[in-house]
Every structure is written in C-alpha cells, then in structure tokens.
Amino acid sequence: MLLVDGHNLLWRAAFGFPAEIRSRDKTRDLTACFGFFALLRVAIRDELPTAPEVIIVFDGEHGSAERQDADADYKANRALDDGARKALEAIPVVQRGLDLYGLAWIEIETAEADDVVATLISRARRHRRPAWIFSTDRDYYQLLDEHTRVLNTAMHPGKRHIGPEEVDARYGVRPEQWPCFCALKGDPADNIPGVHGIGAATAARLLAGGLTLDDLAASGRLSGAKGQLIQQQWQQVLAWRDLVRMRTDLPLPVEPTGDPSAELPKPAEVIEKLELW
C-alpha cells in the first residue's frame, strides 16, 4: 500500500518541479497538476518492488483547527500567500484526475492528512500489510516499523527508503520516541519551538536507551542548567508532544481494498484527459 501525502506532493510539484508547464496558449500554469502526476508516476515506477494500492490523502480545510485551539502558534508560520493559493487551487483539478484513473483519495474537512495516514497505517498493521508513506514530512517517522517505511524521492538515490534503522542512525532515536524528541528540540515546520538550548543531539542523549518523556522526570537526567530549563517548561513540553503525536482512530470514508491500483499514464495524458491543454 502506498499512502501519499497529497499536499506535500503538490507543494513539491508546484514549487520544486524542474520546468514550468503551461497550456498551449500560455495562459494557464499547469505545473502543479502536471508535476503531481509526474512525481507520483515516477515514484511508483522506480521505487516500489510491486504495483501498490495507492491512496492519496489531503489535509482538510479545517484539519488543523483542533491543534490550533490547543496552541495558537501551531503552524502559524505558514502564510497563505499568492504562491500557496496557486498550489491549493490545483487540488480540485488533481482530485478530478485521480477520479478519472480510479485512484482513491481521502479528504476529511476536520482532519489533517497526518492523522488519516496514521489511521490507515494502524489498520494495515493489524494485518502486517507492508505500507509506504510518500512524503518529505519527517513527522511520519513516528509510524515506522518493520512493515512501514517512508519514501522520500527528494533525497538522493540510496537514501530514499527510510525505516526505523535509518531514523535511529540519523537522529539517535526510535520511531516511537519521535514526538518526545520533537517536543524537546522543536519542530520548525509546525512552528513548535521546543526548549531553548535543547538541540537534536541533546534531546537524543536525554532519550537514549528508549526513554520517553514519561520516563525522563524520574531518570535523573534533568540535571544542570538545561535540565532545569526543561523542568521549568515541563507542561508545555508535554503539550508540544501531543501536537506532534498523530491520531490513529479516525473514521474513514474510504477503506483499502487490498488490490493494486490502476497504472498511471504519462502526466501529459492526464492533462489531456482533463482537457487542460
């Protein structure tokens, strides 16, 4: 099963695609839509051993509301400028293209894509079903296990397949420690500041041996000036961990079928079928 972080891939397509794609009369920028299908097709063709069941997941319009109610600063750094609107405006077109080729997609108005993906992974885990998460978002590292890996084609070949071992080797923590790790060091992508003076190396050292925040208070490791800083912000640190943690219990409008999805044609053919040229 391949679970695609739809907004993440669309942003890569809109702002990181190597060439601008325009309509034949040059009046419409088709880069976001064209790039979305191009990047998805190449990832499936070049990175996966067998044809997967593909489910694309998009953030709901009010998906961040619950976390923002808990912390007004959550994702407050994501300005909705003209460039961002341009990418967002491509979503209905992309979804129409997915429908044309029978690829399932989920968008729940009050849910973030992360939580939908986490719920799908939780269900796949019950059946030990192999799953890939196609995204550059490191928060998905908390979901990794022997059956679940992240696919990040923005990385160099040879480093695109990320499992628990790769996370441990790079950051010194296990997937289940990821929310605690981010709460301590911060997560700029989601505007979570973390504890001032606690970087990734210090956070990993505090959590060494598989400790979580629940273990840390009684561990004897919160000593010295940095330990005092953490203790002073302890309740805030726990709140930041809750922001990073993904939900796995959402009701879903689409359930996996267990069957491979239809093969995507070349992106130019998708644009043609959408009558956008």
N, C-alpha and C positions, 0 to 999 in steps of 0.2 A: 504494500500500500504506500502510495506517495501522497503526503499531505502538504499542500502548497500554501505558504503564507502569501495570500493574494496581494495585499497592499505592499508588502515588502518587495515582491517580484515586480509589481507595477512601477514602484519608485525606481528600481534598478533599470527598468526598461525606459522610463521617461527621462531619467537624468544620467544614466550611465551607458546607454547604447552607443556603439561606436559611430553611428551615422544617423543623421536626421532623415526620417522617411516622410515624404509629403505626397498629397494627392496629385494626380496628373496635371491638374490645373494650378497646382502650387498654393492653393488657398487654405488647405487643411493640413495640420500637423498630425500625422498618424503614427508617430514614433512610439508612443506609449503602448498602443494596441499591438502594433506590429512586433515591437520588442518583447512584449509579454509572451506572445505565442512562439516567437523565435527562441527565447531563452528556455522556455518550458520544453519545447520540442527537442532542443539540443541536449538538455539535461537528461531527459528520458532516454534518448538515443545513445548517448555517450557514457552515462554514469551508472546506469542500473543494469543488473545482470539479466533481468527478465521484464517483460511488459507488466507494468503495475496497474492496480486500480488507483485512479487519480481522483482526489477530492481537493478542490480549491476552496480556501476559507478566507473570507473577507471580514474586516472589522465592521461592526455595526455602527450606525451613525451616532448612537449614544452609548457605545460599548465601554467607554472609559468613565462614564458618569459615576458609577458606584465607587471606584477607586478615587476619583477626584473629590467625591463627597467626604471620603476619609482623609484625603490630603490634597488640598487645593493646588499644591505645587506639582502634583503628578502630571507628567507630560505637558506642563505649562510652557515648556521651551519650544514646543512645536508650533511655529507660526503658520497660519493658513494664508500664505501669500498667493500671488497670481500663479506662480510656478506650481505650488501644491494643488491649487484648484484645477489647474490644467490636467494634472495626473488623476485627480479624483473624478473629473468629468469623463474620463475614459472608462471608468468602472462599468457603467451600464452597457457600453459597447462590447467590452471584454466578456461580460456575462452573457450577452446575446451570442457571441461567438462560441462560448463554451456550450451553450444550449444547442447550437447548430450541429456540433460534433459529439453531442451526448456525454460531455464531461460534467460530472456532478460538482456543484458548488454550494456553499453554505454562507449565508449572511444573516445573523441574528441581530436585530436592531439594538438590543441592550447588552450585547456580549462582545468582548474583544476576541480577535482571531486566536490569540494565545490560549484562551480558555476552551474554545471549541476544539482546537488541535489537541490540547491536553485531555479533553474528554474522549476524543476518538482514540488517542493512544491508550488510555486506560481500558477502553473496551477491547482494543486489539491485543493488549497484554494478557487478558483473560484467556485468549486462545493461542497465546505465544506466536502471534502473527507478526512477521517481520514488517517494520514500518520505517519509512524515511520521512524526515521533515525538511522540506526545501525552503531554506531561509538563511539570511545572514544574521538574524537576531540571536544573540548568544543566550538570551533567557531560556531558549528551548533546551539548553544543556541540562536543565533540571529534570528533563523527561527521559534522558538517555539510559539505556540498559543494554543487555546482550542482544535484545531484539529490535532496539530502536536506535537510529543514528540520524544525525543532521547531515544534509547535503548542502554544501555552500560552494557553488560554482564561481563565486567571486574570488575564491582562494586559488593558489597555484595548483596545477595538477599534482596529484600525490598527497595533497593536504585537504582535499575537498570532502572526504568522508570522515566524519567526526563521531567518535563513540566515547564511552567512559574513560578509556585509556588515554585518549588524546587530550581530554579535558584535564585529567589528573597530571599528565606530563607537562601541559602548558601552564596550568594555574595552581597545581598542588592541592586541588580539592576534588571530591567525588560529586557526581551529578546531584545527589540528594542534599549536598551541602550548599548548592549554588545560591538559593535565596538568602541563606545566612551570610555567605561570602559577599554578595552584593549589598546587603544591608550594612555591613561593616565598611566596605571600601567605597560604596556608592555606585550608581549606575547612571552616567550622564545621558544615555539615550532616553531614559524615562524621567530625567530630572530628579533623581534620588541622590542627595549629596553625600550620604554616608558620614562617618565620623571624621572630623577634621584631623588630618595627620595619620590616618589609617589607610595605607595603600594596599594594593593587591598582595604584596609579599607579606606584610604584617598580618593581614586578615587570614591568609592561608596558614601562616605559622600558628596563629591562635586556634585555628580549627584542625590542626594536624592530628592525625590519628582517628579521624572520622567524627570529631566533636561537632555538635550543633550549638546554636545559641542557648538551647535548653540545658546543655551540659556546661557551658562556659562559666556561668556565675560561680559554680562550686569547684571549678577546675584549678583554681589558684593561679591562673594565667593573667588575670586582670590586675596586674601589679604595675607600679611605676606610673609615670605621667600619662602614657597612652591608655593604660588600663583604667585610670581614673576618668579620663575623657569618655570612655565607653560606658562606665558605670553612671556617669552624670546624664548621659543621653539614653539610658537603657530602654526606657519605654518607647522612645522614638525609634531606636534600632529595631525593636520587635515589630513596630508598626511598619517600618520600611520592609522588613522581611515579608509581612503579609501582602504588601503591594506587589512584590516580585513573585510570590507563590501563585501558581496557576490553579484554577479550579478544574476539577475532573468529573463534575456531577451535573453538567448542563443537559437539559432535554434538547434533543436534536431533531431538526426537521428532515434530515437525510441520514440514512443508515448505510454503512458499507455493504456492498453486495457480495464481496469476495471474488468477483470476476474482473479480469483485466479490462481497462477502459479502451475505447476506440483509439486507434493510432491518429495522432495529429498530422495533418498535411503540412506542406510548407506554409510559412506565415503569409506569403503573398496570396496563396489560395484562400486563406481565411479572410483576408481583406477583400478579396474579390467576391467571395460568397456573402460578405456583409455589405456589399455594394458601396464600398467607401472610396474606391479608386476614382 
